[in-house]
Amino acid sequence: MIVVVAISVILVAVAIPIANTTTTNLHLGSTSTSLSSALLSAHYLAISSGCPVQVSVSAQTYQLSGESVTGTPPACSTTYSYVCQGTNYTATACPVTYANSDVSCTNCSPAQVVQFNSSGTVTAAAGTVPTSFALVIAPSSGTATKTVNISGMGYVKVQ
């Protein structure tokens, strides 16, 4: 009986760190996938609407904002509206909080702003077209990271 209990304790002691690491990696993967999906949505929205769409990424949140199409002939307005769960808001921002609070963007303080243009290109906040734009997602504990890369042509890749 003592041998069985001792073996059980050893197995539990080994399993707990493995379970924690697995959970952290799952949170890291889901957050980076969510962020890359939002970036791809912004890219496609900019191309389909013909108006620029911005994504602002901070340590714990991201938000999409885009110019609306108005008038005849159709033209992009100069006022950005915020897109939140499929609804446009013009007065207030609607940031999306990462689903896992133990994961954050480590190089997003201050917030990183990426603009997707109707031509498909990407412009950083400074107005330059970067050859590559990277957002690093990391858990609060552990050393694993995921990098969301955005090329100057708007391609999004998670590494």
C-alpha positions as CSV (number, residue, x, y, z in Angstrom):
1,M,0.0,0.0,0.0
2,I,2.8,2.4,0.9
3,V,4.6,1.6,-2.5
4,V,1.4,2.3,-4.4
5,V,0.8,5.7,-2.6
6,A,4.5,6.6,-3.2
7,I,4.2,5.9,-6.9
8,S,1.0,7.8,-7.1
9,V,2.6,10.9,-5.4
10,I,5.5,10.7,-7.9
11,L,3.2,10.5,-10.9
12,V,1.2,13.5,-9.7
13,A,4.4,15.5,-9.0
14,V,5.5,14.9,-12.6
15,A,2.0,15.5,-14.1
16,I,1.3,18.9,-12.6
17,P,4.2,20.8,-14.3
18,I,3.3,19.1,-17.6
19,A,-0.3,20.1,-17.3
20,N,0.6,23.7,-16.5
21,T,2.9,23.9,-19.5
22,T,0.3,22.4,-21.7
23,T,-2.3,24.9,-20.5
24,T,0.0,27.8,-21.0
25,N,0.9,26.7,-24.5
26,L,-2.8,26.3,-25.4
27,H,-3.5,29.9,-24.1
28,L,-0.6,31.2,-26.1
29,G,-1.8,29.5,-29.2
30,S,-5.4,30.6,-28.9
31,T,-4.4,34.2,-28.2
32,S,-2.0,34.4,-31.2
33,T,-4.7,32.8,-33.5
34,S,-7.3,35.2,-32.3
35,L,-5.0,38.2,-33.0
36,S,-3.9,36.9,-36.4
37,S,-7.6,36.3,-37.3
38,A,-8.4,39.9,-36.4
39,L,-5.5,41.2,-38.5
40,L,-6.6,39.1,-41.5
41,S,-10.2,40.4,-41.0
42,A,-8.9,43.9,-41.1
43,H,-6.8,43.2,-44.2
44,Y,-9.8,41.8,-46.1
45,L,-12.2,44.5,-44.8
46,A,-9.8,47.2,-46.1
47,I,-9.6,45.6,-49.6
48,S,-13.3,44.9,-49.9
49,S,-14.5,48.3,-48.6
50,G,-11.8,50.3,-50.4
51,C,-11.2,52.2,-47.2
52,P,-8.3,51.9,-44.7
53,V,-8.7,49.8,-41.6
54,Q,-6.6,50.2,-38.5
55,V,-5.8,47.6,-35.8
56,S,-4.5,48.9,-32.5
57,V,-2.8,46.2,-30.4
58,S,-1.9,46.8,-26.7
59,A,-0.6,44.5,-24.1
60,Q,-4.0,43.0,-23.2
61,T,-6.4,44.2,-26.0
62,Y,-6.8,44.9,-29.6
63,Q,-9.4,46.8,-31.6
64,L,-10.3,47.3,-35.2
65,S,-11.4,50.7,-36.6
66,G,-12.2,51.6,-40.1
67,E,-13.5,54.5,-42.3
68,S,-17.0,54.0,-43.4
69,V,-18.1,54.4,-47.0
70,T,-20.5,57.4,-47.5
71,G,-21.9,59.6,-50.2
72,T,-22.5,59.4,-54.0
73,P,-20.2,58.5,-55.5
74,P,-19.0,56.3,-52.6
75,A,-16.0,57.7,-50.7
76,C,-14.3,56.9,-47.5
77,S,-15.2,59.2,-44.6
78,T,-12.6,60.8,-42.5
79,T,-14.1,59.5,-39.3
80,Y,-13.0,56.2,-38.0
81,S,-15.7,53.9,-36.5
82,Y,-14.9,51.0,-34.2
83,V,-15.9,47.5,-35.1
84,C,-17.0,45.5,-32.1
85,Q,-18.7,42.1,-32.4
86,G,-20.0,42.9,-35.9
87,T,-21.4,46.3,-34.9
88,N,-19.9,49.7,-35.8
89,Y,-19.5,52.3,-33.0
90,T,-18.5,55.9,-33.9
91,A,-18.4,57.5,-30.4
92,T,-16.5,55.0,-28.3
93,A,-13.8,52.4,-28.8
94,C,-14.6,48.8,-28.3
95,P,-11.4,46.9,-27.5
96,V,-11.4,43.1,-27.5
97,T,-9.7,41.7,-24.5
98,Y,-7.5,38.6,-24.9
99,A,-9.4,35.5,-23.8
100,N,-6.5,34.5,-21.6
101,S,-5.3,37.1,-19.0
102,D,-2.0,35.3,-18.4
103,V,-0.9,36.0,-22.0
104,S,0.1,39.5,-23.3
105,C,1.8,41.2,-26.2
106,T,5.3,42.0,-24.9
107,N,6.2,44.7,-27.5
108,C,2.9,46.5,-27.5
109,S,3.5,49.2,-24.9
110,P,2.7,51.8,-26.2
111,A,0.0,50.3,-28.4
112,Q,1.1,49.2,-31.9
113,V,-1.1,50.6,-34.7
114,V,-1.1,48.8,-38.0
115,Q,-3.1,50.2,-40.9
116,F,-4.3,48.0,-43.8
117,N,-4.8,50.0,-47.0
118,S,-7.3,49.3,-49.8
119,S,-4.4,48.3,-52.0
120,G,-3.5,45.5,-49.6
121,T,-0.4,47.1,-48.2
122,V,0.3,47.7,-44.6
123,T,1.4,51.0,-43.0
124,A,2.7,51.4,-39.5
125,A,1.7,54.3,-37.3
126,A,4.7,56.3,-38.4
127,G,3.4,56.1,-42.0
128,T,6.1,53.9,-43.4
129,V,5.5,50.5,-45.1
130,P,7.5,48.0,-43.1
131,T,9.0,44.9,-44.7
132,S,7.8,43.0,-41.7
133,F,5.9,44.0,-38.6
134,A,6.0,41.6,-35.6
135,L,3.8,41.3,-32.5
136,V,5.3,39.0,-29.8
137,I,2.8,37.2,-27.6
138,A,4.1,35.6,-24.4
139,P,2.6,34.1,-21.2
140,S,3.2,35.7,-17.8
141,S,5.1,32.6,-16.8
142,G,7.4,30.4,-18.9
143,T,9.6,31.2,-21.8
144,A,7.5,30.2,-24.8
145,T,6.5,32.9,-27.3
146,K,4.5,33.3,-30.5
147,T,5.3,35.9,-33.0
148,V,2.6,37.3,-35.3
149,N,4.3,38.6,-38.4
150,I,2.7,41.0,-40.8
151,S,4.4,41.6,-44.1
152,G,4.3,44.9,-46.0
153,M,1.8,43.3,-48.3
154,G,-0.6,42.4,-45.5
155,Y,0.2,38.7,-45.2
156,V,-0.2,37.5,-41.6
157,K,1.8,34.5,-40.3
158,V,2.1,33.1,-36.7
159,Q,5.4,31.6,-35.8
